[in-house]
Amino acid sequence: MIRRIAALLALIAVSLGAFGAHGLDTVLTGEAKEWWETATFYLLVHAVAALLLDGFGARRAAICAMAGSGLFAATLYAMALGAPTFLGMITPIGGVLMLAGWAMVAFGRFHTK
């Protein structure tokens, strides 16, 4: 299931990256464009990381990577499209989840025993 979700997140990242570059290129400017690009980058990187982590048995770390990048990216995408910027207060929660996943890998606390 983790691999399917990770692959879906990668699909979403590539799709939204292309949409942002080609479909929204005249709509997104300045900060909104930066938010879109940042969301796409983190979502794609952590989707691929989750695929690899799951392959190495790091299930909990993969879940943190997916949940964190999904939350992080979703709030940035929403704000880029005009949602209220108070969503930016939620964005760091996604960042903390991504950090937690990487900390699990760094300290070997990721197995699902």
N, C-alpha and C positions, 0 to 999 in steps of 0.2 A: 504494500500500500504506500509506503514512503516513497518508493521509486516512482510510482505513478503520480503522486502529488508533486514531487520534485520536478518530474518531466513536464507536468502541467504548468508549474511556476515558470520554468524555462520557456515554454511555449508562450505564455503570457508576456514575459519580459521581452522576447524577441518581437512579438506582435506589437506590443505597445511602444517599443523602441522605434520600429519602422513607422508606426502611425504617428508618433511624435515628430520624427524626422521628415516625413513626407506629407502627412495629412494635417498636421498642426503647425507646420513650419512658419506660417504667416500669423498664426493665432498666438502661439507661445512666444513670449519675449522676456528678456531679462531674467528675473528671479524664477518665474514660472518655468522657463526653459531649463534652468539649472536644476530645479526640483525634479522635473521629468527625467532628465538625464541621470541624475543621482539615483532616483528610484529604480530606473531600468538597470543601471550598473549593479547595484546591490542585490536586486532580485535575481538577476542572472547568475552572478557570482555565487550566491548562496544556494541557488537551486542546483548548480553543478556540484558545489561542495556537499550538499545533502545527498546527492547520488553517490558520491565517493564515500562519504562517511557511513552511509548505510551499508555499502559494500564491504567496509571494514568492520562492521558490527557496532558502529558508534551510533546506535539508534536514537538515543536521547539527544546527542549533539546534533544529529540531523533534524530532529523535531524542533529544537531550538533555532537552528538556522532557518528552517522553513517558516516557522511561526514569526520569528523576528523580522525576517526580510519581507514577509507578506504584510505584516502590520506597518513596518517602516515605509515600504513602497506605497501601500494603499493610501496612507495619509498624505504622502508627497504628491501622488497622482491627483488626489482629490483637491488639494490646495492649488495645484497647477491649473486645474480646470475651474477654479473659482470658488471652491468651498471655503468656509470661514477659516481664517488662519489659526483659530484656537485649536484646530486639529494638530497643529504643530506641537502642542503639549503632550500628545499621545505618541508622536513619532519616536521620542527617546526610549519608550518602553520596548519598541521593536529593536532599537539599537542595543539595549541591555540584554535582550534575549539572544541576539546574535553574539554578543560578547560572552554570554554564559555558555553557548555552544562551543565557542573556540576555547574557553577556559577548560571545559570538560575534556577537550582533546589534549590541551597542553598538560593537564594534570592527570590524564588517564582515567577520568571519572565518567565514562560514557557507556559502559556496557550495560546490558539490560538484564542482568542476573536476577 
